[in-house]
Structure formats: structure tokens, C-alpha cells
Amino acid sequence: MITYMIRRTLYAIPILIGVNLIVFFLFFIVNSPDQMARRILGEKNITQEDVDNWKKQNNYHLPLWFNAEASGTASLTETTFFQKSVKLFFFDFGTSDANNIDITSQISQRMWASLAIALPTFLVGVLVNITVSMIVAYYRATYVDFWGTILAVILMSVSTLFYIIGGQWVFGKILRLFPISGYDSGVDMLKFVILPVVIGIIGGVGGGIRFYRTIFLEEVNRDYVRTARAKGLSEAVILFKHALKNAMIPILTNVVLVIPLLFMGSLVMEAFFAIPGLGSFTIEAIHAQDFAIVRSMVYLSSVLYIIGLLLTDISYTLVDPRVRLGASAS
């Protein structure tokens, strides 16, 4: 078991290195520092001297891979690759290109606003999706199943923007139950996060019900379910105890896709509700063409996704004896 976990963790190292190299290639080879400078400073009335000054101020003037003018280890450390890419491994994101703010401190401050929205949306959403899906699967081939599936298709066919704008208009402007946008800390935070959380749950419940319903219907047609029926177990016990346990692997696989959003936030949700989270932080950086922030957020989201995959692999050993026995054997 321990060996399995260590091996899975070690698998992540070359993946992180590959992600880092791809990010470096996209941001420094495909898009050169000269192009970054001209986009931030403006294309008109910009001289090469202005570009060189900006590159020096933001530490983009160094050679890409090897500094022939330096000696010793400085020939490797005094390079763009080390300063802008290798330091990402240690979560040293440096400063932004546009206004020289510390990116790491901004991430540590803004992640809590993203978590305040994403965490309850994630937890309540998964609970609602699984519960409703099991109820629909329990009443399969009935009007509950038929209309539940129709409602799920309708919900998943509507754009998230419709839920956001409609929710702001109905609950914010007409009923005045919640503020349309903004954010605050402490207890006052609740009035700002309730509406985005509810909209996030409604926006994802349609696809969630369809996905989990399919999983449960596949489980109730397996041999072990027929054996349980032959033993006289009720459909409720079969579905809510046995089928749910055996459906945990696809459920965990689907859940891991949401893990990066818990920290990174929702770009659309945070932008429309003016929530100062990591999603809005990324949007602002894209608008300002701040490549340092965008590069950091791309790498951070990749790291979080890899961590989610590791947690999923480890959780498989807890819910599936076959994986646990295979891990012990290896």
C-alpha cells in the first residue's frame, strides 16, 4: 500500500517537469519577451530601448537556457529558464509584469474567496447530484425517471450565463434578497456567497444527474445485484448500500475533475459577481496581458489537477479491494 502510494507520487514528478517545459515553451519560445513587452507597453511609439528597459526591469533580459557570460552555477541560474520556470517548482511565482505585485501573496489572499464559493458548491452539488440520481434510478422506468431525466436535460442545456444573469435579476434586483455583486469577509460574506453557490449547484445538477443516473443503472443490472434480489434484499438496500459502494470508482473519477476549481475558482462566476478570487485574478491578468500571472495560474492549475489525480488513485484503494490487493502485490 505504501509502495503503491510512493510509486504514484513519483509518477507525478516527470509529469510536472513536462508541464513546466510546455508552459516555458508557450510563454517564452512561441511568445518571446519582446512580444510581451510590446503588448504591455503598447504597439505604438515604442522603441527598442523601451522594450529593453522593460525586459531588464522584469528580468526577461537573461539568456533562455545558458548564460555564457556568467561563471559557475550562475551560468545556469542566471537564465530565463531558471528564474521564470524552475522557481515554479518551489511555488516562487515572482512578481507580475504589469504592476510588480507579488503573485504568491495575491494567490494566498485570493484563494479564500474562491474556496468560499467553490467548496460549498462542490460539496452540496455532489450530495444533491448523487441523492437525486439514486432516487431517479430507484424509480427507473416510471414517471419519476422520465420527468427527472427530462428536467436534467433541460437544466444542462441552459447556459450558465443564463442562470447567473437570471439569478442576479430575480434575487438581486427584483426581490433584493442578495447583493448583485461584491464580497466581504467574516459573517457578512454569507450574503455575497449564497447566490453564487445556489447558481453553481443549479448549473451543474443537470449534467450530474445524467452522469450518476447512468452509473447507477449500470450497477443495478450486474450479477451481484441479481444475486442480492434472489436473496430477498429490497431495492432500496441494494441501491443505497451495495450499488452505491460499487459505483464509487466512477464517482471519484468524476469528482477529481472539480478539484482544481476549488482553489482556482470559476472564471465566469467570479467575474460576474465581482468576487476577488483566483478566477477573477486570472481574468484580470488576461485583460492586462500580464503573462507572469497567467503563466503562474496555468502551472498552479496543472499542479492541483495532478494532486487530484493522486488523491483519486489513493482513494481507489479504499473503495475497491481489487486495487488494494493489486497495490499490495506490487
C-alpha positions in Angstrom: 0.0 0.0 0.0 2.7 2.5 1.0 4.8 1.4 -2.0 1.8 2.0 -4.3 1.3 5.5 -2.9 5.0 6.3 -3.3 5.1 5.0 -6.8 2.1 7.1 -7.8 3.6 10.1 -6.2 6.9 9.6 -8.1 4.9 9.3 -11.4 3.8 12.9 -10.9 7.4 14.2 -11.0 8.0 13.7 -14.7 4.5 15.0 -15.4 5.2 18.2 -13.6 8.5 18.6 -15.4 6.8 18.1 -18.7 4.1 20.6 -17.8 6.8 23.1 -16.8 8.6 22.7 -20.0 5.4 23.1 -22.1 4.5 26.3 -20.2 8.0 27.6 -20.7 7.8 26.8 -24.4 4.5 28.5 -24.9 5.3 31.7 -22.9 9.0 32.2 -23.9 9.5 30.4 -27.3 6.2 30.8 -29.0 5.7 34.2 -27.4 9.1 36.0 -27.0 9.8 38.5 -24.2 10.0 41.2 -26.9 6.4 40.5 -27.9 5.4 40.5 -24.2 7.0 43.9 -23.7 5.3 45.4 -26.8 1.9 44.1 -25.8 2.1 45.5 -22.3 3.7 48.8 -23.3 1.6 49.3 -26.4 2.5 48.8 -30.0 2.6 52.4 -31.0 5.5 54.8 -30.3 7.5 52.1 -28.6 11.3 52.0 -29.3 13.6 49.1 -28.9 15.2 50.9 -26.0 11.8 50.9 -24.2 11.4 47.2 -24.8 14.9 46.5 -23.5 14.3 48.6 -20.4 11.1 46.8 -19.7 12.8 43.4 -20.1 15.5 44.4 -17.7 13.1 45.6 -15.1 11.1 42.4 -15.2 14.2 40.1 -15.5 13.4 39.0 -19.1 16.7 40.1 -20.5 18.6 37.0 -19.4 19.5 34.2 -21.9 16.9 31.5 -22.2 18.9 28.4 -21.2 22.6 29.1 -20.7 24.3 32.3 -19.7 27.8 32.2 -21.3 28.8 35.5 -19.7 28.4 34.1 -16.2 30.7 31.6 -14.5 30.0 28.5 -12.4 26.4 27.7 -11.4 25.4 31.3 -12.3 25.6 30.2 -16.0 22.5 28.1 -15.3 20.8 30.1 -12.5 21.2 33.5 -14.3 18.9 32.4 -17.1 15.3 33.0 -18.0 14.5 29.3 -17.6 15.7 29.1 -14.1 14.3 32.5 -13.0 10.9 32.1 -14.6 10.4 28.3 -14.8 12.5 26.3 -12.4 11.3 28.5 -9.5 7.8 27.5 -10.2 8.6 24.1 -8.7 9.1 25.8 -5.4 6.0 27.9 -5.9 8.0 31.1 -6.2 5.9 32.9 -8.8 7.8 36.2 -8.6 6.1 39.5 -9.4 3.6 40.5 -12.1 4.7 42.1 -15.3 2.2 44.9 -15.3 2.5 46.4 -11.7 5.2 44.3 -10.0 2.8 42.9 -7.3 3.9 39.7 -5.5 2.0 36.9 -7.2 2.4 34.4 -4.3 0.8 36.8 -1.8 -2.0 37.6 -4.1 -2.7 33.9 -4.6 -2.7 33.2 -0.8 -5.1 36.1 -0.3 -7.5 35.4 -3.1 -7.8 31.6 -2.8 -10.0 32.0 0.3 -12.6 33.9 -1.7 -12.6 31.2 -4.4 -12.9 28.5 -1.7 -15.8 30.3 -0.1 -17.7 29.8 -3.4 -16.3 26.6 -4.8 -16.2 24.4 -1.6 -19.9 24.6 -0.7 -20.9 24.4 -4.3 -18.8 21.3 -4.7 -19.9 19.5 -1.5 -23.6 20.3 -1.7 -23.6 19.8 -5.5 -22.1 16.3 -5.2 -24.5 15.4 -2.4 -27.6 16.6 -4.4 -26.5 15.0 -7.6 -25.9 11.6 -6.1 -29.0 11.6 -4.0 -31.3 12.7 -6.8 -29.7 10.3 -9.2 -30.2 7.4 -6.9 -33.9 8.4 -6.4 -34.4 8.6 -10.2 -32.6 5.2 -10.6 -34.7 3.7 -7.9 -37.9 4.7 -9.7 -36.5 3.7 -13.1 -38.9 3.2 -16.0 -41.6 5.3 -14.1 -42.8 8.8 -14.5 -40.2 9.9 -11.8 -37.4 8.6 -14.0 -38.9 10.1 -17.2 -39.5 13.6 -15.9 -36.4 13.6 -13.9 -34.3 12.8 -17.0 -36.2 15.5 -19.0 -35.6 18.1 -16.3 -31.9 17.1 -16.1 -31.5 17.5 -19.9 -33.2 20.9 -19.7 -31.0 22.1 -16.9 -27.8 21.0 -18.6 -28.9 22.6 -21.9 -29.2 26.1 -20.4 -26.0 28.2 -20.4 -24.5 29.1 -17.0 -24.7 32.8 -18.0 -28.5 32.5 -18.1 -28.5 31.2 -14.5 -26.1 34.0 -13.4 -27.9 36.9 -15.1 -31.4 35.5 -14.3 -30.4 34.9 -10.6 -29.0 38.4 -10.3 -32.1 40.0 -11.9 -34.7 38.0 -9.9 -33.0 37.6 -6.4 -30.8 40.7 -6.5 -32.7 43.4 -8.4 -36.4 42.4 -8.0 -36.6 40.6 -4.7 -33.5 42.3 -3.2 -32.6 39.2 -1.2 -29.0 39.2 -2.1 -26.5 41.7 -3.4 -25.9 41.5 -7.2 -22.1 41.6 -6.8 -19.3 42.3 -4.3 -17.6 40.5 -1.5 -16.8 40.9 2.2 -15.1 38.9 4.9 -16.4 37.5 8.1 -20.1 36.9 8.7 -21.1 39.5 6.1 -19.5 37.1 3.5 -22.6 34.9 3.6 -24.9 37.3 1.9 -22.4 37.6 -1.0 -21.8 33.8 -1.5 -25.2 32.3 -1.1 -26.5 33.3 -4.5 -23.3 32.2 -6.5 -23.4 28.9 -4.6 -27.0 28.2 -5.4 -26.5 29.2 -9.0 -23.4 26.9 -9.2 -25.4 24.0 -7.8 -28.3 24.5 -10.2 -25.9 25.0 -13.2 -24.2 21.6 -12.5 -27.1 19.5 -11.3 -28.4 18.6 -14.7 -25.2 17.1 -16.0 -24.5 15.5 -12.6 -27.9 13.7 -12.5 -27.5 12.4 -16.0 -24.0 11.1 -15.3 -24.7 9.4 -11.9 -28.0 8.0 -13.1 -26.2 6.2 -15.9 -23.7 4.8 -13.4 -26.4 3.5 -11.0 -28.4 2.0 -13.8 -25.4 0.0 -15.0 -24.8 -1.2 -11.4 -28.3 -2.4 -10.8 -28.1 -4.7 -13.9 -25.0 -6.5 -12.7 -24.8 -10.1 -11.5 -24.2 -9.2 -7.8 -27.5 -7.2 -7.8 -29.4 -10.1 -9.3 -27.9 -12.3 -6.6 -29.0 -9.8 -3.9 -32.5 -9.8 -5.3 -32.6 -13.5 -5.2 -31.7 -13.4 -1.5 -34.7 -11.2 -0.9 -33.0 -7.8 -0.3 -35.1 -4.8 -1.1 -34.4 -2.5 -4.0 -33.6 0.4 -1.6 -31.0 -1.7 0.3 -29.5 -2.9 -3.0 -29.2 0.6 -4.5 -28.3 2.7 -1.5 -25.9 0.2 0.1 -24.4 -2.2 -2.5 -24.7 -0.3 -5.8 -23.5 3.0 -4.3 -20.4 1.3 -2.9 -19.6 -0.4 -6.2 -20.2 2.9 -8.1 -17.6 4.8 -6.1 -14.8 4.5 -8.6 -16.5 6.4 -11.5 -17.9 8.8 -8.9 -14.4 9.5 -7.6 -13.1 9.8 -11.2 -15.7 12.5 -12.0 -15.2 14.3 -8.7 -11.5 14.8 -9.3 -12.1 16.9 -12.3 -13.6 19.6 -10.0 -10.7 19.7 -7.5 -8.7 22.4 -9.4 -11.7 24.6 -9.4 -11.9 24.5 -5.6 -8.7 26.6 -5.5 -8.7 28.3 -8.9 -12.3 29.4 -8.8 -14.8 29.8 -11.5 -13.7 32.4 -14.1 -17.3 33.3 -15.2 -18.9 33.2 -11.7 -16.3 35.4 -10.1 -16.2 37.8 -13.0 -20.0 38.4 -12.9 -20.3 38.6 -9.1 -17.1 40.7 -8.7 -15.6 38.1 -6.3 -11.9 38.8 -5.7 -10.9 35.1 -6.1 -8.3 33.4 -8.3 -10.7 33.2 -11.2 -11.2 36.9 -11.4 -7.4 37.3 -10.8 -6.8 35.2 -13.9 -9.3 37.2 -15.9 -7.8 40.5 -14.9 -4.3 39.2 -15.8 -5.6 38.1 -19.3 -7.1 41.5 -19.9 -3.9 43.3 -18.8 -1.8 40.8 -20.8 0.1 40.1 -17.6 1.9 36.9 -18.7 3.6 36.3 -15.4 0.3 35.9 -13.6 -1.2 33.8 -16.4 1.8 31.6 -16.5 1.7 31.1 -12.8 -2.0 30.3 -12.8 -1.6 27.8 -15.7 1.1 26.0 -13.8 -0.8 26.1 -10.5 -3.9 24.6 -12.0 -1.8 21.8 -13.5 -0.3 21.0 -10.1 -3.7 21.0 -8.5 -5.1 18.7 -11.2 -2.2 16.3 -10.7 -2.7 16.3 -6.9 -6.3 15.5 -7.6 -5.3 12.5 -9.7 -3.0 11.3 -7.0 -5.8 11.6 -4.4 -8.1 9.7 -6.7 -5.6 6.8 -7.2 -5.1 6.6 -3.4 -8.9 6.7 -2.7 -9.4 3.8 -5.2 -7.5 1.6 -2.7 -10.1 2.4 -0.1 -13.2 1.7 -2.1 -12.1 -1.1 -4.4 -10.5 -4.3 -3.0 -9.1 -5.2 -6.4 -7.0 -2.1 -6.5 -5.9 -2.6 -2.9 -4.9 -6.2 -3.5 -3.0 -5.2 -6.6 -1.2 -2.4 -4.8 -0.2 -4.8 -2.0 1.0 -7.4 -4.5 3.2 -4.9 -6.3 
